[in-house]
Every structure is written in C-alpha cells, then in structure tokens.
Amino acid sequence: MEKLIYKYLALAYGQYFNALSLVSKRKAAEKAFTLYCSPRKGKVLPHQKEYLDAAKHQIIHTSNLEIQTYQWLGRKETVLLLHGWESNVFRWKNLIEKLQEANFNIIAIDAPGHGNSSGNILNVPLYTECTNEIIDTYNPSYVIGHSMGGMTTIYNQYKYPNTAIKKLVSLGSPSELSELMDYYQNLLGFNNTVLSELEKHIYDQYKIEVQNFSAARFSESIEQKGFIVHDELDLIAPYSAAEKIHGQWKNSSLLKTSGLGHSLHQAEVNQKIIDFLNS
C-alpha cells in the first residue's frame, strides 16, 4: 500500500510541474529541483542516537550549514566516511568497528539535511563543497563513500585534486547524472519542457551540464588508487555504473558482488576495504 501511495504521489507531483510550466517554466523547474534534492528520511532514529552521540565531534560551519562530525580515535591514518542519500553516519557502524580493530583514525559526517547536520536539501555539488571543507580540516589519507557519497568522493577529488589523499573507495555509486534525471522524469511523469528547464536551472545554479556530469568522466583524471565495489543486482544504482567508472579510472580495481544489495555493509565487503587500505 505504501509503495502504491508513493507512486501516485510522485505522478501527482509530475502533473503539477507540467501544469505549472504552462504558467512559468522557471518556477516549475525550481520546484522540481527542490523536490529532487529534498530527503524524506535520514534523520537520527531512536536506536541510533546513543551510538552517534558517544562519537560526536565538532560542528563544521560551511555553505551556510552546520555539519556534524564524528570521530573514533586511532593511531593510524585518518579515514573519512561519506554516507549516501536518506542515510546518516550510523550506516557505517559495521565498517567503523572493522576500522577500529585496524586502529585507523575515523572521521565521519552527516550530510546536509541528514542525521544531526542542518539543512533541508542535498545534492552532489553541495555535498562536495561540505566534503572539501571537512578534508581541509581533518586531512584524511583515505575517503570512503557509499552511493551518493561515492559519487561525491569521486567528484570532490576531480574538482579539488588533493595529493595528500592516498586511496579512495566507492561503494554502489551511480555514474551519470543524465541517467538519474531520466529516472526522475519517468518516476514523476513530467514532460520534456520541464526536464529541459530543470537542466537549465541546474546549470544556472551550479554551472553543471547534466549530460557531462559523470563520475566515470571525473575518474579519468584521478591518480589515486581506487577500490570500486558494486553488486550486480543493485536496484538503486545499476552495476553498469561501476563498469563505466572502472573503465575510466586507470588506477582502480573493481569488486563485483552478487546478492549483497545496494547497502554493501556485509562483513566480507568491509574486510575487503580494510585489506585495500592496508595494501
């Protein structure tokens, strides 16, 4: 029932954007973009609170936001963790335990509009600006991102090349923004007029051309070693995205899993990450 309600609500939004575009294409695009960037989940749940509160570190002020950081101290290099859409730092609990066992120093952040961070929207350009500030503050040697956080990891290294970062890990990351826009259009059913104006709005706001915003293309210039993990049955981000990224990232390795889903928080994946960082 919940999925059915969500389906019809999405279609209602699409029809609203179509109707609004007859009056103002710009306003239709603005509202479509705001909806696209507005998480419905990701705030800290009651069973997550105690674990996260115990690790709260400083709040970083950047991009008119308060970004909550968390730290688990270790004697080895610093690892930065970037979660994905409608999530928060708690999603890393299993990996954090493995990183602690290996004695890494761990920094994690709640993305804008998620967890204990402020804000109401999230997109890769905004996430990247926040991430770059965190990297400048904590100087991590390794960055690990899941899903949208993986795309941000790649885009951040492309936009702000940092030779102090030694290795990058991308888990279940999408590659092409154009594919995400196509999915959004199909989900809501809005017309090509709205889509075209939405792409123009994104360019006006971020100087990003949707057709050229590609994690695979960004990866081509990255010199650091990369470890890409993706499940062949991923229903959120297609496995083809990992193949595209790996194909352009000359210093990367690709681990294809089967049946582990999009989250990729299983023990075998976490151990492979530790092995990669230690290699």
Residue, then its C-alpha position, 0 to 999 in steps of 0.5 A: m500500500e505504501k509503495l502504491i501511495y508513493k507512486y501516485l504521489a510522485l505522478a501527482y507531483g509530475q502533473y503539477f510541474n507540467a501544469l505549472s510550466l504552462v504558467s512559468k517554466r522557471k518556477a516549475a523547474e525550481k520546484a522540481f529541483t527542490l523536490y529532487c534534492s529534498p530527503r524524506k528520511g535520514k534523520v537520527l532514529p531512536h536506536q541510533k542516537e546513543y551510538l552517534d552521540a558517544a562519537k560526536h565531534q565538532i560542528i563544521h560551519t560551511s555553505n551556510l550549514e552546520i555539519q556534524t562530525y564524528q570521530w573514533l580515535g586511532r593511531k593510524e591514518t585518518v579515514l573519512l566516511l561519506h554516507g549516501w542519500e536518506s542515510n546518516v553516519f550510523r550506516w557505517k557502524n559495521l565498517i567503523e568497528k572493522l576500522q577500529e580493530a585496524n586502529f585507523n583514525i575515523i572521521a565521519i559526517d552527516a550530510p546536509g539535511h541528514g542525521n544531526s547536520s542542518g539543512n533541508i536539501l542535498n545534492v552532489p555539488l553541495y555535498t562536495e563543497c561540505t566534503n572539501e571543507i571537512i578534508d581541509t580540516y581533518n586531512p584524511s589519507y583515505v575517503i570512503g563513500h557509499s552511493m551518493g557519497g561515492m559519487t561525491t568522493i569521486y567528484n570532490q577529488y576531480k574538482y579539488p585534486n588533493t595529493a595528500i589523499k592516498k586511496l579512495v573507495s566507492l561503494g554502489s555509486p551511480s555514474e551519470l547524472s543524465e541517467l538519474m534525471d531520466y529516472y526522475q522524469n519517468l518516476l514523476g511523469f513530467n514532460n520534456t519542457v520541464l526536464s529541459e528547464l530543470e537542466k537549465h536551472i541546474y546549470d544556472q545554479y551550479k554551472i553543471e551540464v547534466q549530460n557531462f556530469s559523470a563520475a566515470r568522466f571525473s575518474e579519468s583524471i584521478e591518480q589515486k588508487g581506487f577500490i570500486v565495489h558494486d553488486e550486480l543486482d543493485l536496484i538503486a544504482p545499476y552495476s553498469a555504473a561501476e563498469k563505466i567508472h572502472g573503465q575510466w579510472k586507470n588506477s582502480s580495481l573493481l569488486k563485483t558482488s552478487g546478492l549483497g544489495h545496494s547497502l554493501h555493509q556485509a562483513e566480507v565487503n568491509q574486510k575487503i576495504i580494510d585489506f585495500l587500505n592496508s595494501 
